[in-house]
Amino acid sequence: MSDLEQTIAQTLDSLMGALAPFGFVARHIHPGEIDAVLDAVGKPDGGLTIAIEQFRKAEWPQQLTAFRTQVEKAADATLEAWGALRLAAVGNDIRRAYRALRSEARAQEALFPLARIIPQVSLFFLDPEARENAALKADLAQGMGKPNRGVLHAENTEDQRGGFSLFVPEDTRDDTPRPLVIALHGGSGHGRSFLWHWVRTARSRGLIVATPTSIGSTWALAGEDVDTPNLHRIIDFVSQRWPVDTSRLLLTGMSDGGTFTLLSGVQSDSRFTHLAPFAASFHPILIEMSERSRLANLPIHLCHGELDWMFPVDVARTARDAFQAAGAAVTYLELDDLSHTYPRDAQPALVDWFLKDRTP
């Protein structure tokens, strides 16, 4: 192994090692506990700080300029996220901590293109239980590089509203109808960042995932509903370009995105077959405004944390009881250690529920 190859390997190992603990941080972050969560993971960015310095000093051939740029972008965003998290801990600023985690998404976006050429990076972007699946890995290796696959964006830069980001699996199953997930970010969030909650699972399970950005600063929870027509346009856009399993259309979301999942998903003309709000608000008037024919046997997966400081867990329990009484097919998951955050570890159970009784 040449010196440059050794530098690349060490930097990528340090980079992925520094990225991995963000999942733990995002899962357990809670007001008053930011410093404790950071203490639990230590300083995973320490090795990356050293490695990226050596990486920058290396002699680089011209043909590796693009590769070098992607690694440096990913490393810089990773180090920025850890620095911002530590500043949030000093002031116990939970909203600042949420913003810091958006830099993790930028790091993953910069790193992901390297999955096409580096097997270790490809493994990083699979769910842990899928990393030993030899057939899946071979299928991805054969399919990667196809046009209009992987991560795509439609008018969805960080300063744009109303666009969407998209993940289409890079495997070889060109003619297989895919389940479609549309996942909605939380208030003041952005679909481009929220996509990275889903890429590993989508690659592992063969899902198409779209993550829209709300037209306003958050979803249309009051006043004119300008966002639902956009969701339907996304379904049409995807269906016209890739085979979609119309019996598996999931609308899901976090916080305001979860609340809008219910508001939009129970409408009589909704095309979604499954709804899955996380950490959502709820008011019983929603049931009264909905047609019972829409709610009858509608699969709804509710997930909420007992530690939620924004929407107390009693809101979710009320929603569970109200939808069950209205005839919906409700699955309810209450996590005793979850705050107001997206539980990445609950995603496998969500997808199992969504794909139940489906033959791949």
C-alpha positions in Angstrom: 0.0 0.0 0.0 1.4 3.4 -1.0 1.7 6.3 1.4 -1.2 8.0 -0.3 -3.4 4.9 -0.2 -2.6 4.6 3.5 -3.5 8.2 4.1 -6.8 7.8 2.3 -7.7 4.7 4.2 -6.8 6.2 7.6 -8.8 9.4 6.8 -11.9 7.5 5.6 -11.8 5.3 8.7 -11.5 8.3 10.9 -14.2 10.1 9.0 -16.7 7.3 9.3 -15.8 6.8 12.9 -16.5 10.4 13.6 -19.8 10.3 11.8 -21.2 7.1 13.4 -21.8 8.5 16.9 -24.1 11.2 15.5 -26.9 8.5 15.5 -26.5 8.1 19.2 -26.4 11.8 19.9 -29.5 12.5 17.7 -31.4 9.7 19.3 -30.7 10.7 22.9 -30.5 14.4 22.8 -32.7 16.2 25.4 -32.8 19.6 27.0 -30.5 19.6 30.0 -28.8 16.5 28.9 -26.7 17.7 25.9 -23.5 17.6 27.8 -24.2 14.2 29.3 -24.9 12.8 25.8 -21.6 14.2 24.5 -19.7 12.9 27.5 -21.1 9.4 26.6 -19.6 9.5 23.1 -16.3 11.1 24.1 -14.4 12.9 21.3 -14.8 10.8 18.2 -13.6 13.7 16.0 -10.1 13.7 17.5 -8.7 11.2 15.1 -10.3 12.9 12.2 -8.7 16.3 13.1 -5.3 14.7 12.8 -6.1 12.5 9.8 -7.5 15.3 7.7 -4.5 17.4 8.3 -2.2 14.7 6.9 -4.7 14.2 4.1 -4.5 17.8 3.0 -0.7 17.7 3.0 -0.4 14.6 0.8 0.8 14.8 -2.8 -2.3 14.4 -5.0 -2.5 13.5 -8.7 -4.7 15.6 -10.8 -7.2 12.8 -11.5 -8.0 12.5 -7.8 -8.9 16.1 -7.3 -12.7 15.5 -7.2 -12.2 12.6 -4.8 -10.1 14.8 -2.5 -12.6 17.6 -2.6 -15.5 15.3 -1.5 -13.5 13.8 1.4 -12.5 17.3 2.6 -16.1 18.6 2.4 -17.3 15.6 4.4 -14.6 16.0 7.0 -15.1 19.8 7.4 -18.9 19.3 7.9 -18.3 16.6 10.4 -15.9 18.7 12.4 -18.2 21.6 12.2 -21.1 19.5 13.6 -19.1 18.3 16.6 -17.9 21.9 17.3 -21.4 23.3 17.1 -22.7 20.5 19.4 -20.2 21.4 22.1 -21.1 25.1 21.9 -24.8 24.1 22.2 -23.9 22.1 25.3 -22.2 25.1 27.0 -25.4 27.1 26.7 -27.8 24.1 27.0 -29.4 25.2 23.8 -31.4 22.4 22.4 -32.4 24.2 19.2 -28.8 25.1 18.5 -28.0 21.4 19.0 -30.6 20.5 16.4 -29.1 22.9 13.9 -25.6 21.5 14.6 -26.9 18.1 13.5 -27.7 19.5 10.0 -24.0 19.6 9.4 -24.0 15.8 9.8 -26.4 15.7 6.8 -24.0 17.8 4.7 -21.2 15.5 5.7 -23.1 12.4 4.6 -24.1 14.1 1.3 -20.5 14.8 0.5 -19.4 11.3 1.5 -22.1 9.3 -0.3 -20.8 9.6 -3.9 -17.7 7.6 -2.8 -19.9 4.6 -2.1 -19.7 3.9 -5.9 -16.0 3.2 -5.7 -15.1 2.3 -2.1 -16.8 -0.8 -0.6 -16.3 0.4 3.0 -18.2 3.6 2.3 -21.0 1.6 0.6 -21.3 -0.5 3.7 -21.5 2.6 5.9 -24.6 3.6 4.0 -26.4 0.4 4.8 -28.4 -0.5 8.0 -26.2 -2.6 10.3 -28.3 -5.7 9.8 -27.9 -5.5 6.0 -24.1 -5.2 6.0 -23.7 -9.0 6.0 -26.2 -9.5 3.2 -23.9 -10.8 0.4 -26.7 -10.8 -2.2 -27.6 -7.2 -1.5 -24.0 -6.0 -1.6 -23.4 -7.8 -4.9 -26.7 -6.3 -6.4 -25.7 -2.8 -5.3 -22.2 -3.2 -6.7 -23.6 -4.3 -10.1 -26.3 -1.5 -10.2 -24.3 1.5 -8.9 -23.5 3.9 -11.6 -26.8 3.7 -13.4 -28.3 7.1 -14.4 -31.1 8.6 -12.3 -30.2 6.5 -9.3 -28.9 7.3 -5.8 -29.4 10.8 -4.4 -31.2 13.3 -6.6 -32.5 16.8 -5.9 -35.2 18.9 -7.5 -35.0 22.6 -6.8 -34.0 21.8 -3.2 -30.8 23.7 -2.3 -30.6 24.8 1.3 -32.0 28.2 0.4 -35.0 26.9 -1.6 -38.5 26.0 -0.4 -41.0 23.8 -2.0 -38.6 21.4 -3.8 -37.7 17.9 -2.8 -34.8 15.4 -2.5 -35.0 11.8 -3.6 -33.3 8.5 -3.1 -33.7 5.8 -5.7 -32.0 2.4 -5.0 -28.9 1.7 -7.2 -29.6 -2.0 -7.5 -30.5 -4.0 -10.6 -34.2 -4.4 -10.1 -35.2 -2.0 -12.9 -38.7 -3.3 -13.4 -39.7 -4.1 -9.8 -42.4 -1.8 -8.5 -41.0 0.0 -5.5 -42.7 1.1 -2.3 -42.6 4.9 -2.0 -42.0 6.8 1.2 -42.5 10.6 1.4 -40.9 11.8 4.7 -41.6 15.3 6.1 -39.0 17.3 8.1 -39.8 19.1 11.3 -40.6 22.8 11.7 -37.9 25.1 10.2 -36.2 22.0 8.8 -35.4 21.1 5.2 -36.0 18.1 3.0 -32.4 18.0 1.8 -31.1 17.3 5.3 -34.0 15.0 6.3 -33.2 12.6 3.4 -30.2 11.4 5.3 -32.4 9.8 8.0 -33.6 7.5 5.3 -30.8 6.7 2.9 -29.4 3.7 4.7 -32.8 2.1 5.2 -33.9 2.9 1.6 -30.7 1.2 0.2 -31.1 -1.7 2.5 -34.8 -2.4 1.8 -35.2 -1.2 -1.8 -37.4 1.8 -1.1 -37.8 5.0 -3.1 -37.8 7.9 -0.6 -38.7 11.5 -1.3 -38.2 14.3 1.3 -40.0 17.5 0.3 -39.2 20.9 1.8 -42.3 22.8 3.0 -43.3 25.8 0.9 -43.4 28.0 4.0 -41.1 27.9 7.0 -43.0 24.9 8.2 -45.9 22.7 6.9 -49.4 24.2 6.2 -50.8 23.5 9.6 -53.2 26.4 9.4 -54.8 28.4 6.6 -54.6 27.3 3.0 -53.1 23.9 2.4 -50.3 24.7 -0.1 -48.3 21.6 0.7 -50.6 18.6 0.0 -50.8 19.4 -3.8 -47.0 19.4 -3.8 -47.0 15.9 -2.2 -49.3 14.6 -4.9 -47.1 16.1 -7.6 -44.1 14.2 -6.1 -46.0 11.0 -6.4 -46.8 11.7 -10.0 -43.1 12.7 -10.7 -41.7 9.5 -9.2 -44.4 7.2 -10.8 -43.7 8.6 -14.2 -40.0 7.8 -14.0 -39.7 4.6 -11.9 -42.1 1.7 -11.2 -44.0 2.4 -8.0 -46.0 0.0 -5.9 -49.2 2.0 -5.5 -50.4 -0.3 -2.7 -47.4 0.9 -0.6 -47.4 4.7 -0.4 -46.2 5.9 3.0 -46.5 9.4 4.3 -44.4 9.9 7.5 -42.9 12.9 9.3 -41.3 14.3 12.4 -42.8 16.9 14.7 -44.6 19.5 12.5 -44.0 17.0 9.6 -45.8 14.3 11.7 -48.7 16.6 12.5 -49.0 17.4 8.8 -48.8 13.7 8.0 -52.1 13.4 9.9 -53.7 16.5 8.5 -52.9 15.7 4.9 -53.1 11.9 5.1 -56.7 11.7 6.4 -58.1 13.8 3.6 -60.6 11.9 1.5 -58.6 12.4 -1.6 -55.3 11.3 -0.1 -53.4 8.8 -2.2 -51.3 7.5 0.7 -52.0 4.0 1.9 -50.1 4.2 5.2 -49.4 7.1 7.7 -46.7 7.2 10.3 -46.3 10.4 12.3 -43.4 10.7 14.8 -43.5 13.2 17.8 -46.7 14.8 16.3 -49.3 17.0 17.7 -53.0 16.1 17.5 -56.4 17.6 18.1 -59.6 15.4 18.2 -61.3 17.8 15.8 -59.3 16.2 13.1 -61.4 13.1 13.5 -64.6 15.0 13.3 -63.4 16.7 10.1 -62.5 13.4 8.4 -64.7 11.0 6.5 -65.1 7.7 8.3 -64.7 5.9 5.0 -61.2 7.2 4.8 -60.3 6.3 8.4 -61.8 2.8 8.3 -58.9 0.3 8.4 -56.4 3.0 7.5 -53.0 1.8 8.7 -51.5 4.4 11.1 -48.3 3.9 12.9 -47.9 6.3 15.9 -44.5 6.8 17.6 -43.9 9.1 20.5 -41.4 9.5 23.4 -42.3 9.8 27.0 -39.7 12.5 27.4 -41.1 14.7 24.6 -40.9 18.3 25.9 -42.6 19.9 22.9 -45.7 17.7 22.5 -46.3 15.7 25.7 -46.9 12.0 25.3 -50.5 12.3 26.4 -51.2 13.9 22.9 -50.1 10.7 21.3 -52.2 8.5 23.6 -55.2 10.7 22.8 -54.5 10.3 19.1 -54.2 6.5 19.4 -57.5 6.2 21.2 -59.3 8.5 18.8 -58.1 6.8 15.7 -58.8 3.4 17.0 -62.4 4.5 17.9 -62.8 5.8 14.4 -61.9 2.4 12.9 -58.3 3.0 11.8 -55.8 0.1 12.1 -53.5 1.7 14.6 -50.0 0.5 15.7 -48.7 2.4 18.7 -45.1 2.7 19.8 -44.2 4.6 23.0 -40.5 4.9 23.9 -39.7 5.7 27.5 -36.2 7.2 26.8 -37.2 9.2 23.7 -37.3 13.0 23.7 -38.5 15.3 20.9 -36.3 13.8 18.3 -36.4 11.3 15.4 -35.7 7.7 16.6 -33.5 6.2 14.0 -33.6 2.9 15.8 -37.4 2.7 15.4 -37.1 2.9 11.6 -36.6 -0.9 11.0 -39.9 -1.6 12.9 -41.6 1.1 10.9 -40.5 -0.4 7.6 -41.4 -3.9 8.7 -44.9 -2.6 9.4 -45.1 -0.7 6.1 -44.0 -3.8 4.1 -46.0 -6.3 6.0 -47.5 -9.1 3.8 -45.6 -7.7 0.8 -43.7 -10.1 -1.5 -40.5 -8.4 -2.8 
